[in-house]
Amino acid sequence: MTGAAPLRIGNASGFYGDRFDALREMLTGGPLDVLTGDYLAELTMLILGRERLKDPARGYARTFLRQLEEGLGLAAERGVRIVANAGGLNPAGLAEAVRELAAKAGVRVRVAHVEGDDLIRRRQWGEGVLTAHAYLGGGGIAECLRGGADVVVTGRVTDAALVSGAAAAHFGWRGDDWDRLAGAVVAGHVLECGTQATGGNYAFFTENEAGDEAGAHDGARRGGRDETPAGAPGDDHTPAPLHPGFPLAEIAEDGTAVITKHPGTGGAVTLGTVTAQLLYETAGARYPGPDVTARLDTVRLTQDGPDRVRIDGVRGEAPPRTLKVGLTRLGGWRNEVTFVLTGLDVPAKAALVRAQMEAALDATGRRPAEVRWTLARTDREDADVQEEASALLRLVVRDADQDAVGRAVSGAAVELALGSYPGFHVTAPPGKGAPYGVFEAVAVDADEVPHTAVLPDGTTRIDVQHTDQTRELERLPDPELPAPLPAGATRRAPLGRIAGARSGDKGGSANVGVWVRTEAAWRWLAHTLTVDRLRELLPECADLPVDRHVLPGLRALNFVIDGLLGEGVAAQARFDPQAKALGEWLRSRHLEIPEVLL
């Protein structure tokens, strides 16, 4: 289909619980060919697994059905196809529910689904495993669309597959069109988290970046951009978008894409917002998937006009032979108590209540398997507001036995109310404990995983074969660093004065992507923010494995920190269990920065 018009693919959901009106907004805001929705995450699979235990007919994202009560008719009127992974653990059940909804509403649509990802009954996964789902690629989605589907629902596919599968079907790409597929995967990765591509959760949210970037150089010389820094806060800056629009991608037949949004919607699409999302929950230069491994080190970004960022140059390679399988299980029981320590002698108050609680736990004869204390010094001296004079001492306990974390903990805390430190109180009454989950990722041979497209007639089933052209995933050697910035005067300042960051979770690991907007800043960052320096700035990472990946085309460094999140988000092992704010903590840390950059 050489010369075909670009395929306009929008996104209306970045997670289960995202903005409810987004589907309607995207359908009515401007022209689209395909509308996608990403509803699944590691924690979501655990939630849906627990729902399925209560009712085997459930296990899918019910919000999606409610959105379709209005959106299905709108999509049919406008000729927009819908592709969503809202099927969760039960894509067949959701497909049937969509058909029933369409019949009640009098909307004629053809509904297909993709299955095969659910591996819970295909092998023994170990005690307590609740869900076991392989991350499928876009092949099943493409077959459903080629088979005439207006709505395609899937279970656990990769987030980017929603976009790459639709593009492959539309343009007739072959399975070994690596560069085209990789371009669509990169576009899908930018879209998958919704408004994170249009200014949501964006490091430089106080700056009038859209206007500056729209007029920046096209960046052809660096395969990306020659970006001028935006104005500092207070210098013609714009506030954070109150209602950012959801993104869309105009994907061309050759796999290149332009990220944009509907006219008149909030937020902005800039080089910075797209860079931030590219770094989100990634690792090295090779970004592996079931259909293709995309080379992030080849990505070129250019501003293509207001709210338009072009992505091109993306190279692709054959995918690995294995597929990722996400396992969730109930890990045990947890409880927590947060003690408020106000005013003077905070360390002594913390030491007293900690010693009292430790003695009480020992006295039960059934001490929890894990006991963790953290003291957050949120207090400040001579505060005008009592809350600002208070620190928080957090106790978290875990055990396989609910009794060990229930009354034994909450009772001990309550009984200290009149016999502990002065000003004793807690943020909330201690509870009886709650179950927590654990996520684990394993690899299985792709040939062991069925991948089936069930076409709109409900009976035609097409088996999607994994490519026989595979490539072992190997870390690329780090590229040559730019010449260091010449020595000169420095000033101690927060890293975030010149660098943006975005961070996230992958199981028990976290990633922090850090980027800068000028070549001079890149010459400084690449030599300054080493693994050792990161550990100094983020002491929680001091004893953990940290890997640094260098991405010169994005003027970015990406750090992967193994084990920071314990057993994953569902285990809530950390104050920020998904590492969402880890990058902002890094940006707030002070170090010596050249004055020419400030």
Backbone hydrogen bonds, N-H to C=O, Kabsch-Sander energy under -0.5 kcal/mol:
donor,donor_aa,acceptor,acceptor_aa,energy
4,A,1,M,-2.0
7,L,251,I,-3.0
8,R,6,P,-0.6
9,I,7,L,-0.8
9,I,249,A,-2.7
10,G,8,R,-0.5
10,G,34,V,-2.7
11,N,247,P,-1.8
12,A,36,T,-2.2
16,Y,39,Y,-0.7
17,G,15,F,-0.9
18,D,15,F,-2.0
22,A,19,R,-1.3
23,L,20,F,-0.7
25,E,21,D,-2.6
26,M,22,A,-2.7
27,L,23,L,-1.8
28,T,24,R,-2.0
29,G,25,E,-1.4
33,D,8,R,-2.7
34,V,8,R,-2.1
35,L,81,R,-3.0
36,T,10,G,-2.9
37,G,83,V,-1.4
38,D,13,S,-2.2
39,Y,37,G,-0.6
45,M,41,A,-2.1
46,L,42,E,-1.1
47,I,43,L,-2.1
48,L,44,T,-3.0
49,G,45,M,-2.0
50,R,46,L,-2.1
51,E,47,I,-1.9
52,R,48,L,-2.4
53,L,49,G,-1.4
54,K,50,R,-1.1
55,D,51,E,-1.9
58,R,55,D,-2.3
61,A,86,A,-2.8
62,R,60,Y,-1.0
64,F,61,A,-0.9
65,L,61,A,-0.7
66,R,62,R,-1.7
67,Q,63,T,-2.3
68,L,64,F,-1.8
69,E,65,L,-0.8
69,E,66,R,-0.7
70,E,67,Q,-0.9
71,G,67,Q,-2.3
72,L,68,L,-2.0
74,L,70,E,-1.3
75,A,71,G,-2.7
76,A,72,L,-2.1
77,E,73,G,-2.4
78,R,74,L,-1.9
79,G,75,A,-0.8
79,G,76,A,-0.7
80,V,75,A,-2.3
81,R,33,D,-2.5
82,I,150,D,-2.6
83,V,35,L,-2.4
84,A,152,V,-2.4
85,N,37,G,-1.8
87,G,154,T,-1.4
88,G,85,N,-1.8
88,G,154,T,-0.6
89,L,59,G,-2.9
90,N,59,G,-0.6
90,N,87,G,-3.2
94,L,90,N,-2.0
95,A,91,P,-2.6
96,E,92,A,-2.1
97,A,93,G,-1.9
98,V,94,L,-2.5
99,R,95,A,-2.0
100,E,96,E,-2.3
101,L,97,A,-2.3
102,A,98,V,-2.6
103,A,99,R,-2.4
104,K,100,E,-2.2
105,A,101,L,-2.2
106,G,102,A,-1.0
107,V,102,A,-2.4
108,R,106,G,-0.5
109,V,107,V,-0.9
111,V,109,V,-0.5
112,A,151,V,-2.7
113,H,454,V,-2.0
114,V,153,V,-1.9
115,E,452,T,-2.5
119,L,117,D,-0.8
119,L,132,A,-3.3
122,R,119,L,-1.4
123,R,119,L,-0.7
125,W,123,R,-0.6
129,V,126,G,-1.3
130,L,328,T,-3.5
131,T,328,T,-1.6
133,H,326,G,-2.0
134,A,117,D,-2.4
135,Y,324,K,-2.6
136,L,134,A,-1.0
136,L,156,R,-1.9
142,A,138,G,-2.4
143,E,139,G,-2.1
144,C,140,G,-2.1
145,L,141,I,-2.3
146,R,142,A,-2.6
147,G,143,E,-1.7
148,G,145,L,-1.7
149,A,144,C,-2.1
150,D,110,R,-3.0
151,V,110,R,-2.1
152,V,82,I,-2.8
153,V,112,A,-1.9
154,T,84,A,-2.0
157,V,155,G,-1.3
158,T,136,L,-2.6
161,A,158,T,-0.9
162,L,158,T,-0.6
162,L,159,D,-1.1
163,V,160,A,-1.1
164,S,160,A,-2.4
165,G,161,A,-2.5
166,A,162,L,-0.7
167,A,163,V,-2.4
168,A,164,S,-2.5
169,A,165,G,-1.9
170,H,166,A,-2.1
171,F,167,A,-2.5
172,G,168,A,-1.2
173,W,168,A,-1.1
177,D,174,R,-1.4
178,W,176,D,-2.2
181,L,177,D,-2.8
182,A,178,W,-2.8
183,G,179,D,-2.4
184,A,180,R,-2.1
185,V,181,L,-2.4
186,V,182,A,-2.5
187,A,183,G,-2.1
188,G,184,A,-2.7
189,H,185,V,-2.4
190,V,186,V,-1.8
191,L,187,A,-2.0
192,E,188,G,-2.1
194,G,191,L,-2.2
196,Q,193,C,-1.6
197,A,194,G,-1.9
198,T,195,T,-1.1
200,G,195,T,-2.9
202,Y,199,G,-1.0
205,F,202,Y,-1.2
207,E,204,F,-1.9
209,E,207,E,-2.3
212,D,208,N,-1.0
213,E,209,E,-2.9
214,A,210,A,-2.3
215,G,211,G,-1.1
216,A,213,E,-1.5
217,H,226,D,-1.0
222,R,219,G,-1.3
223,G,220,A,-1.0
224,G,219,G,-1.7
226,D,217,H,-0.6
235,D,232,A,-2.5
236,D,234,G,-0.7
245,G,266,G,-2.7
248,L,260,T,-2.5
249,A,9,I,-3.0
250,E,258,V,-2.6
251,I,7,L,-2.8
251,I,249,A,-0.8
252,A,256,T,-3.0
255,G,252,A,-2.1
257,A,311,I,-2.3
258,V,250,E,-1.4
259,I,309,V,-3.0
260,T,248,L,-2.9
262,H,246,F,-0.6
265,T,262,H,-1.5
266,G,243,H,-1.0
268,A,198,T,-2.1
270,T,268,A,-0.6
274,V,270,T,-2.2
275,T,271,L,-2.3
276,A,272,G,-2.6
277,Q,273,T,-1.7
278,L,274,V,-2.3
279,L,275,T,-1.7
280,Y,276,A,-0.6
280,Y,277,Q,-0.6
282,T,279,L,-1.2
287,Y,285,A,-0.6
287,Y,294,A,-3.2
293,T,317,E,-2.9
294,A,287,Y,-2.3
294,A,292,V,-0.6
295,R,315,R,-2.6
296,L,285,A,-3.0
296,L,294,A,-1.0
297,D,285,A,-0.6
298,T,295,R,-1.7
299,V,296,L,-0.9
300,R,312,D,-2.3
302,T,310,R,-1.6
304,D,308,R,-3.0
308,R,305,G,-1.7
309,V,259,I,-2.1
310,R,302,T,-3.1
311,I,257,A,-3.5
312,D,300,R,-1.9
312,D,310,R,-0.5
315,R,295,R,-0.6
317,E,293,T,-2.3
323,L,444,V,-2.9
325,V,442,V,-3.1
326,G,133,H,-2.8
327,L,325,V,-0.6
327,L,440,E,-3.5
328,T,131,T,-2.1
329,R,438,V,-1.9
330,L,128,G,-1.0
331,G,329,R,-0.7
331,G,436,Y,-2.2
332,G,436,Y,-1.1
333,W,399,D,-3.3
334,R,434,A,-2.8
335,N,397,V,-1.9
337,V,395,L,-2.1
339,F,337,V,-0.6
339,F,393,L,-3.1
340,V,425,H,-2.8
341,L,339,F,-0.6
341,L,391,A,-2.7
342,T,340,V,-0.6
343,G,389,A,-2.7
349,K,345,D,-2.6
350,A,346,V,-2.6
351,A,347,P,-2.4
352,L,348,A,-2.3
353,V,349,K,-2.2
354,R,350,A,-2.1
355,A,351,A,-2.2
356,Q,352,L,-2.3
357,M,353,V,-2.5
358,E,354,R,-2.7
359,A,355,A,-2.1
360,A,356,Q,-2.0
361,L,357,M,-2.6
362,D,358,E,-2.3
363,A,359,A,-2.0
364,T,360,A,-0.8
364,T,361,L,-0.7
365,G,362,D,-1.2
366,R,361,L,-0.5
370,E,398,R,-2.1
372,R,396,V,-2.8
374,T,394,R,-2.0
376,A,374,T,-0.6
376,A,392,L,-3.2
377,R,375,L,-0.7
378,T,376,A,-2.2
380,R,388,E,-1.9
383,A,380,R,-0.7
388,E,385,V,-0.6
389,A,385,V,-0.7
389,A,386,Q,-1.3
390,S,387,E,-1.4
391,A,341,L,-3.3
392,L,376,A,-2.3
393,L,339,F,-2.9
394,R,374,T,-3.3
394,R,392,L,-0.6
395,L,337,V,-3.1
396,V,372,R,-2.6
397,V,335,N,-2.6
398,R,370,E,-2.0
399,D,333,W,-2.1
402,Q,400,A,-0.5
404,A,401,D,-0.7
405,V,401,D,-0.7
405,V,402,Q,-1.1
406,G,402,Q,-1.1
408,A,403,D,-0.8
409,V,406,G,-1.5
410,S,406,G,-2.5
411,G,407,R,-2.2
412,A,407,R,-0.5
413,A,409,V,-2.1
414,V,410,S,-2.3
415,E,411,G,-2.3
416,L,412,A,-0.6
416,L,413,A,-0.9
417,A,414,V,-1.9
419,G,416,L,-1.6
424,F,421,Y,-1.2
425,H,340,V,-0.5
427,T,338,T,-2.0
434,A,334,R,-2.6
436,Y,332,G,-2.1
437,G,570,A,-1.1
438,V,329,R,-2.5
439,F,567,E,-2.1
440,E,327,L,-2.5
442,V,325,V,-2.5
444,V,323,L,-2.2
446,A,321,R,-2.2
448,E,445,D,-1.9
449,V,446,A,-1.7
452,T,115,E,-3.0
453,A,462,I,-2.8
454,V,113,H,-3.2
454,V,452,T,-0.6
455,L,453,A,-0.7
455,L,460,T,-2.4
458,G,455,L,-2.6
462,I,453,A,-2.6
463,D,461,R,-0.5
464,V,451,H,-3.5
464,V,462,I,-0.5
465,Q,463,D,-0.6
470,T,468,D,-0.9
471,R,319,P,-2.2
474,E,472,E,-0.6
491,R,593,I,-2.5
493,A,491,R,-0.5
493,A,591,L,-2.2
495,L,589,R,-2.5
496,G,587,R,-3.2
497,R,494,P,-1.9
498,I,495,L,-1.8
499,A,495,L,-1.8
500,G,515,W,-2.8
502,R,513,G,-2.0
503,S,580,K,-0.5
504,G,511,N,-1.7
506,K,509,S,-2.5
509,S,506,K,-2.1
510,A,561,I,-2.1
511,N,504,G,-2.1
512,V,559,F,-2.5
513,G,502,R,-3.0
514,V,557,L,-3.3
515,W,500,G,-1.9
516,V,555,R,-1.8
517,R,498,I,-0.5
522,W,518,T,-1.9
523,R,519,E,-2.2
524,W,520,A,-1.5
525,L,521,A,-3.1
526,A,522,W,-2.6
527,H,523,R,-0.6
528,T,524,W,-1.6
529,L,525,L,-2.4
530,T,528,T,-2.0
534,L,530,T,-2.4
535,R,531,V,-2.2
536,E,532,D,-1.7
537,L,533,R,-2.4
538,L,534,L,-2.6
541,C,538,L,-2.5
542,A,539,P,-1.8
544,L,541,C,-1.7
547,D,560,V,-2.2
549,H,558,N,-2.6
551,L,556,A,-2.8
554,L,551,L,-1.4
555,R,552,P,-1.4
556,A,551,L,-2.1
557,L,514,V,-2.8
558,N,549,H,-2.8
559,F,512,V,-2.7
560,V,547,D,-2.4
561,I,510,A,-3.4
561,I,559,F,-0.5
562,D,545,P,-2.2
562,D,560,V,-0.7
564,L,561,I,-0.8
565,L,508,G,-2.7
566,G,563,G,-1.4
568,G,565,L,-1.8
571,A,568,G,-1.2
572,Q,568,G,-0.6
572,Q,569,V,-1.4
573,A,568,G,-0.6
579,A,576,D,-1.9
582,L,579,A,-0.8
585,W,581,A,-2.1
586,L,582,L,-2.1
587,R,583,G,-2.3
588,S,584,E,-1.2
589,R,585,W,-0.6
589,R,586,L,-1.3
591,L,493,A,-2.2
593,I,491,R,-2.6
593,I,591,L,-0.5
595,E,489,A,-2.6
597,L,594,P,-1.5
598,L,594,P,-0.9
